[in-house]
Amino acid sequence: MLLSDITTPRRNVRFDRKRLALEDIVDIARGSARPVLSDDPAFRAAIARGADFLDRLLREEGAIYGVTTGYGDSCTVDVPLDLVPELPHHLYTYHGCGLGTWLTPEQTRAVMGARLASLSKGYSGVSVGLLEQIVRLFDAGLLPLIPSEGSVGASGDLTPLSYLAAVLCGEREVLRDGVQVPAAQALADAGIAPLRLRPKEGLAIMNGTAVMTGLACLAWDRADYLARLVTRITALASFALDGHDHHFDESLFAVKPHAGMQGVAAWLRADLEYAGQRERNGKRLQDRYSIRCAPHVIGVLADALPFFRTAIENELNSANDNPIIDAEGERVLHGGHFYGGHIAFAMDGMKNAVANLADLLDRQMALLVDARYNAGLPANLSGMEGREAAINHGLKALQISASAWTAEALKLTMPASVFSRSTECHNQDKVSMGTIAARDCLRVLELTEQVAAALLVTVRQGAWLRLRVDPRRAVPAPLARMLHLLGQDIAPVTEDRRLDPELRLLLGRIRDQAWSLYA
């Protein structure tokens, strides 16, 4: 079932000071959940205390960074008290310089959810009204148009988040039902009054890691599904290549105790219905690495995913702006929680592990289409027989395309986090590049999903041809079910035909996570 076909009521995700899971953000992003601000009086009082404490400091003429001073290196500039109310407007206004493609609606909802989560912790000095305004945008289906480029990942995602701040105040543009509309008009049509930001609220919205964190939540979910899908593809490739299932023996993997890798091997044993080593006379004793070592390749990602989850969820559940407002202790704490190093490291690591999946699949495809290595299948897996076989080329071009997508994914594995630049008059002299790393990771995921779509066509074709070569060959039940589902989308390739419509259909299935893959 496609996500767009969901008709069941959306679940509520409650925003308070309790811990959220990344799935909460993913579900909000995909539209299967809606954010609800807690109505617990204790929670709302805790939020209000921060804003009230700042108001009292202002009345007492206390010095507060970003409230009574300029921003960044301009912190030495004192702002006259009568101009303090204007300062947040200037912050989001001069940061209106983002470029690049707009974030997608899914990505925008993830970013908004991540910012709401951080502000709900109660350490940012914002009002309950600001949190309610973000929820109103969700409820009205108004998504700020946020440019993807312009953040160095510290002092947070300043430039892209300025577009959220501006829209809350009725400025810039939103996407409403897929149409770009001026924010002032969209808010008026929805009966939402533009917000007048309180002294620290502009800084609180923008000076955090919400863009990289929201994107990281989406990336984790896609990577987790890809690890499972690539395992299923590997099982189908092993079947099509008439491979050895004993390469995944439980006792073999017991002596190398990486839990994620062992789990991948267990999935492969289940898919191939492995029941112990069998004699296979006349066969090569060991399959090539892209089959035999597949658990070791996929297992790197499988073993890293729990660490990545912890890093992402800790960031999601953090107060990550500056300064931190300790209303209970009546202190303003100046620090650097806007620094996105943990997300940068997670995204750099994830894109490396995911790109290796693309490379693994690319190598499996090279074996499948090559008559020297595919155990008796036709060259290029062409299904045509007879005289016309000479003019049909099967999956030859698809293998070239898959190789191109793989090469691009591998090229993007250069870590973004090591390319820190000194910015903003050397105040931001060490930055995380976390948002660039997250964007790179999403692109690597997109390319790897394209390679996976190509391999789904390939293994479906290879399995069909294997059964044509050996009609008595038993198909393990899990693979038979998958082949049946693939057969509903992909006809065998006999006469040469264009394949991009089927590839796009399969990409949709992958991104909707349409197939249930392992427990």
C-alpha positions in Angstrom: 0.0 0.0 0.0 1.3 3.5 -0.9 1.6 6.1 1.9 -0.7 8.3 -0.1 -3.4 5.7 0.2 -3.6 5.8 4.0 -7.1 6.4 5.1 -6.8 5.3 8.8 -6.9 8.2 11.3 -3.6 9.8 11.9 -2.0 9.1 15.3 -1.2 12.1 17.6 2.4 12.7 18.5 2.4 14.6 21.8 5.0 17.3 22.3 6.1 18.0 25.8 9.3 17.5 27.7 9.3 13.7 27.2 11.5 11.8 24.8 10.5 11.4 21.2 11.6 8.6 18.9 12.8 9.3 15.3 9.7 7.4 14.1 7.6 10.1 15.5 9.2 12.7 13.3 9.2 10.3 10.3 5.4 9.7 10.7 4.7 13.4 11.0 6.8 14.0 7.9 4.9 11.4 5.9 1.5 12.6 7.1 0.6 9.5 9.1 0.8 11.4 12.4 0.0 14.9 13.5 1.8 17.0 16.2 -0.2 17.9 19.3 1.1 20.3 21.9 0.6 18.9 25.5 -2.2 20.7 27.4 -0.6 19.6 30.7 -0.6 22.7 33.0 2.7 21.8 34.5 4.3 21.6 31.0 2.9 24.9 29.9 3.9 26.5 33.1 7.5 25.3 32.6 7.6 26.8 29.2 6.1 30.1 30.4 8.7 30.3 33.2 11.5 30.7 30.7 9.9 33.6 28.8 8.8 35.2 32.1 12.3 35.0 33.5 13.7 36.7 30.4 11.1 39.5 30.7 12.1 40.1 34.3 15.8 40.3 33.3 14.9 42.9 30.7 13.0 44.9 33.2 16.1 44.8 35.5 18.3 45.8 32.5 20.3 42.5 32.5 22.6 41.7 29.7 21.4 38.8 27.5 23.1 37.6 24.4 21.0 38.0 21.3 18.4 40.0 23.3 20.2 43.1 24.5 23.3 42.5 22.2 23.9 41.9 18.5 24.3 38.4 17.2 27.5 36.3 16.7 30.6 38.4 16.5 28.3 41.4 17.1 27.7 40.3 20.7 29.9 43.3 21.7 27.2 45.7 20.3 24.7 46.8 23.0 21.1 47.1 21.7 19.1 50.0 23.2 16.2 48.7 25.2 13.6 50.4 23.1 15.0 48.5 20.0 15.1 45.1 21.6 11.6 44.2 20.3 12.8 44.8 16.7 15.9 42.6 17.0 14.3 39.2 16.2 12.8 40.7 13.0 16.2 41.8 11.8 17.7 38.3 12.6 15.3 36.4 10.3 15.3 39.1 7.7 19.0 39.3 7.1 19.3 35.5 7.1 16.9 35.4 4.1 19.7 34.5 1.7 19.3 30.7 1.2 19.5 29.1 -2.2 19.3 25.7 -3.7 16.3 23.5 -4.2 13.4 23.9 -1.7 13.1 21.2 0.9 10.3 18.7 0.0 7.1 18.8 1.9 8.1 15.6 3.8 11.5 17.2 4.7 9.9 20.4 5.8 7.5 18.7 8.1 10.4 16.8 9.6 12.3 20.0 10.2 9.3 21.7 11.8 8.8 18.7 14.0 12.4 18.6 15.1 12.3 22.4 16.0 9.1 22.0 17.9 10.7 19.1 19.8 13.7 21.1 20.9 11.7 24.2 21.9 9.3 22.0 23.9 12.1 21.1 26.3 11.6 24.4 28.1 15.2 25.7 28.0 14.9 28.2 25.1 13.0 31.1 26.7 10.1 31.0 24.3 6.4 31.4 24.9 3.7 28.8 24.7 2.2 30.9 21.9 5.2 30.3 19.7 4.9 26.5 20.1 1.2 26.8 19.3 1.9 28.8 16.2 4.1 26.0 14.8 1.3 23.5 15.5 -1.2 25.8 13.7 0.9 25.7 10.6 0.8 21.9 10.7 -3.0 21.9 11.2 -3.6 24.3 8.4 -1.3 22.4 6.0 1.0 25.5 5.6 4.6 24.5 4.9 7.3 27.2 4.8 9.4 27.2 1.7 12.8 26.4 3.0 15.9 26.5 0.8 18.2 23.5 1.3 21.5 25.4 1.0 23.2 28.0 3.2 23.8 26.3 6.6 27.3 25.4 7.9 25.7 23.4 10.8 26.8 25.9 13.6 25.5 28.3 14.8 22.8 25.9 14.0 20.7 26.0 10.8 20.4 29.7 10.9 19.6 30.6 7.3 17.1 27.7 6.4 15.3 28.1 9.8 14.9 31.9 9.2 12.3 30.8 6.7 10.3 29.1 9.4 10.6 32.1 11.7 9.5 34.5 8.9 6.4 32.4 8.0 5.4 32.3 11.7 5.3 36.1 11.5 3.4 36.2 8.2 6.4 36.8 5.9 7.9 35.1 2.8 6.1 32.1 1.2 4.5 28.8 2.1 3.4 25.7 0.2 -0.3 25.1 0.5 -1.8 22.1 -1.2 1.2 22.1 -3.5 0.9 25.7 -4.5 3.2 28.5 -3.5 1.4 31.3 -1.6 2.5 34.4 0.2 2.6 33.6 3.9 0.6 36.7 4.9 -2.3 35.6 2.6 -2.1 31.9 3.7 -2.2 32.8 7.4 -5.1 35.2 6.8 -7.0 32.5 4.9 -6.5 30.1 7.7 -7.5 32.6 10.4 -4.0 32.6 11.9 -2.7 35.9 13.3 1.0 36.5 12.5 3.2 36.1 15.5 5.1 39.0 17.1 8.3 37.4 18.3 9.3 38.0 21.9 12.9 39.0 22.6 14.7 35.7 22.3 12.3 33.8 20.1 13.9 34.6 16.7 17.2 33.2 18.0 15.5 30.2 19.6 13.8 29.2 16.3 16.9 29.6 14.2 19.9 28.9 16.4 19.5 25.1 16.5 20.0 21.8 14.6 16.5 21.2 13.4 17.2 21.0 9.6 20.0 18.4 9.9 18.1 16.5 12.6 14.9 16.3 10.7 16.7 15.2 7.6 18.7 12.7 9.6 15.4 11.1 11.0 14.3 10.5 7.4 17.7 9.2 6.3 17.8 6.7 9.2 14.4 5.3 8.3 15.3 4.9 4.6 18.7 3.3 5.5 17.1 0.8 7.8 14.7 -0.3 5.1 17.5 -0.4 2.5 19.5 -2.8 4.7 16.6 -5.2 4.7 15.8 -4.8 1.0 19.4 -5.4 -0.1 19.4 -8.5 2.0 16.3 -9.8 0.2 17.9 -8.9 -3.2 21.0 -10.8 -2.2 19.0 -13.9 -1.5 17.3 -13.6 -4.9 20.7 -13.0 -6.6 22.1 -16.1 -4.9 19.1 -18.1 -6.1 19.4 -16.8 -9.7 23.2 -17.5 -9.7 22.7 -21.0 -8.4 24.8 -20.0 -5.4 25.7 -21.8 -2.1 23.4 -21.1 0.8 26.0 -22.6 3.2 27.9 -19.3 3.1 25.4 -18.1 5.6 25.6 -21.0 8.1 24.8 -20.1 11.7 27.9 -21.8 13.1 30.1 -19.9 10.6 28.8 -16.6 11.8 28.9 -17.5 15.4 32.7 -17.1 15.4 32.5 -13.4 14.2 30.2 -11.8 16.8 28.9 -8.6 15.1 25.3 -8.7 16.0 24.0 -6.8 12.9 26.0 -8.9 10.5 24.8 -12.1 12.2 21.2 -10.8 11.8 21.7 -10.3 8.1 23.1 -13.8 7.8 20.0 -15.1 9.7 17.7 -13.3 7.2 19.5 -14.9 4.3 19.3 -18.4 5.9 15.5 -17.9 6.3 15.0 -16.5 2.8 17.0 -19.4 1.3 15.4 -22.0 3.7 18.9 -23.2 4.6 18.9 -26.6 6.3 22.5 -27.5 6.4 25.3 -27.9 3.8 24.6 -30.0 0.8 26.8 -31.6 -1.8 26.7 -29.6 -5.0 28.9 -31.6 -7.4 30.6 -29.8 -10.2 30.0 -26.3 -8.7 32.5 -23.7 -7.8 33.3 -24.3 -4.1 32.9 -20.7 -3.1 30.7 -18.0 -4.5 32.3 -14.6 -5.3 32.5 -12.0 -2.7 29.5 -10.0 -3.6 27.3 -13.0 -2.6 29.5 -14.8 0.0 30.5 -11.6 1.9 27.1 -9.8 1.6 26.3 -10.2 5.3 29.7 -8.6 6.1 28.9 -5.6 3.8 25.3 -5.1 4.8 26.2 -5.9 8.4 28.3 -2.8 8.7 25.2 -0.6 8.2 23.1 -3.0 10.3 25.5 -2.7 13.2 25.9 1.0 12.9 22.2 1.8 12.8 21.7 1.6 16.5 24.5 4.0 17.1 23.1 6.4 14.5 19.7 6.1 16.1 21.0 7.1 19.5 22.9 10.1 18.1 19.9 11.3 16.1 17.4 10.8 18.9 19.7 12.5 21.5 19.9 15.5 19.2 16.2 15.4 18.6 15.5 15.5 22.3 18.0 18.2 23.1 17.7 21.9 23.8 20.2 23.0 21.1 20.1 26.7 20.9 22.1 29.4 22.6 21.9 30.7 25.2 20.1 28.1 27.3 17.6 29.6 29.7 17.6 27.9 33.1 14.4 29.4 34.6 14.5 27.2 37.7 18.1 28.3 38.5 17.5 31.8 37.1 20.6 31.6 35.0 21.4 32.4 31.3 23.9 29.8 30.2 26.0 30.6 27.1 27.3 27.6 25.2 27.4 25.9 21.9 24.6 23.4 21.8 23.8 24.5 18.2 26.9 22.6 17.1 25.7 19.7 14.9 28.8 17.4 15.2 27.0 14.3 16.2 24.5 14.5 13.3 27.4 15.3 11.0 29.3 12.2 12.1 26.2 10.0 11.9 25.4 11.3 8.4 28.9 11.0 7.1 29.1 7.4 8.5 25.6 6.5 7.2 26.3 7.7 3.6 29.5 5.6 3.6 27.7 2.4 4.7 24.8 3.0 2.3 27.1 3.7 -0.7 28.7 0.3 0.0 25.3 -1.3 -0.5 25.1 0.3 -3.9 28.5 -1.0 -4.7 27.5 -4.5 -3.5 24.4 -4.5 -5.7 26.4 -3.2 -8.6 28.8 -6.1 -8.3 25.9 -8.6 -8.0 24.4 -7.2 -11.2 27.7 -7.5 -13.0 27.8 -11.2 -12.2 24.1 -11.8 -13.2 24.4 -10.2 -16.6 27.7 -11.8 -17.6 27.4 -15.2 -19.2 30.9 -16.1 -17.9 29.8 -15.9 -14.3 26.0 -16.4 -14.1 26.0 -20.2 -14.0 24.4 -20.8 -17.4 22.0 -17.9 -17.8 21.9 -15.9 -21.1 24.1 -13.0 -21.6 22.6 -9.7 -20.3 19.8 -11.9 -19.0 18.0 -11.5 -22.3 14.8 -13.6 -22.4 14.6 -13.7 -26.1 15.1 -17.1 -27.9 15.4 -18.0 -31.5 16.6 -15.9 -34.4 15.6 -12.6 -32.7 17.9 -13.3 -29.8 20.7 -11.7 -32.0 19.1 -8.3 -31.9 17.9 -8.2 -28.3 20.2 -7.0 -25.5 18.3 -7.6 -22.3 19.6 -5.6 -19.3 22.8 -4.4 -20.9 21.9 -0.7 -20.7 20.4 -1.1 -17.2 23.7 -2.4 -15.9 25.4 0.7 -17.3 22.9 3.0 -15.6 23.2 1.1 -12.3 27.0 1.5 -12.5 26.6 5.3 -13.1 24.3 5.6 -10.1 26.8 3.6 -8.0 29.7 5.7 -9.1 27.9 8.9 -8.1 27.0 7.5 -4.7 30.6 6.5 -4.1 31.8 9.9 -5.1 29.6 11.6 -2.4 31.1 9.6 0.4 33.8 12.2 1.1 33.0 13.3 4.7 31.4 16.8 4.9 32.3 17.2 8.6 36.0 17.6 7.9 35.4 20.6 5.7 34.9 23.1 8.5 35.2 26.8 7.4 35.8 29.8 9.6 32.8 32.1 9.1 31.2 35.2 10.5 34.3 37.3 11.4 36.0 34.2 12.9 33.3 33.9 15.6 32.0 30.7 14.0 35.5 29.5 13.4 34.8 25.8 13.7 31.6 24.5 12.3 30.0 21.1 11.9 28.7 21.0 8.3 26.0 18.7 9.6 23.3 19.9 7.2 25.6 19.4 4.2 26.4 15.9 5.5 22.6 15.1 5.9 21.8 16.4 2.4 24.7 14.3 1.0 23.4 11.3 2.8 19.9 11.7 1.4 21.4 11.9 -2.1 23.4 8.8 -1.6 20.2 7.1 -0.3 18.4 8.2 -3.4 21.1 6.9 -5.7 21.3 3.6 -3.8 17.5 3.2 -4.0 17.8 3.6 -7.8 20.5 0.8 -7.9 18.2 -1.3 -5.8 15.3 -0.7 -8.2 17.6 -1.9 -11.1 18.5 -5.0 -9.1 14.9 -5.8 -8.4 14.4 -5.9 -12.2 17.6 -8.0 -12.5 16.9 -10.6 -9.9 13.3 -11.0 -11.0 14.6 -11.6 -14.5 17.4 -13.9 -13.3 15.1 -16.0 -11.2 12.7 -16.3 -14.1 15.5 -17.5 -16.4 16.9 -19.8 -13.7 13.5 -21.6 -13.6 13.4 -21.7 -17.4 16.8 -23.4 -17.4 15.8 -25.7 -14.5 12.0 -26.0 -14.3 12.3 -28.5 -11.4 14.2 -26.1 -9.2 12.4 -25.5 -6.0 12.0 -21.8 -5.0 12.2 -21.1 -1.3 8.8 -19.9 0.0 10.0 -16.4 1.1 11.6 -15.8 -2.3 8.5 -17.2 -4.1 6.4 -14.6 -2.3 8.7 -11.8 -3.2 8.9 -12.9 -6.8 5.1 -13.0 -7.0 4.9 -9.4 -5.7 7.6 -8.3 -8.2 5.8 -10.1 -11.0 2.8 -7.8 -10.4 5.0 -4.8 -11.3 7.6 -6.2 -13.7 7.0 -8.5 -16.7 9.9 -10.7 -17.9 12.1 -8.9 -20.4 11.9 -10.9 -23.7 11.7 -8.3 -26.5 13.8 -5.2 -25.7 11.7 -2.4 -24.1 12.2 0.8 -22.2 12.5 0.1 -18.4 12.2 3.5 -16.8 8.5 3.4 -16.1 9.0 0.1 -14.2 12.1 1.5 -12.4 10.1 4.6 -11.3 7.3 2.3 -10.1 9.8 0.3 -8.1 11.3 3.4 -6.6 7.9 4.4 -5.4 7.5 0.9 -3.8 10.9 1.2 -2.1 10.3 4.7 -0.8 6.8 3.7 0.4 8.4 0.6 2.0 5.7 -1.4 0.3 7.2 -4.8 1.0 7.3 -6.3 4.5 10.9 -7.4 5.0 11.7 -9.5 8.1 10.6 -8.9 11.6 
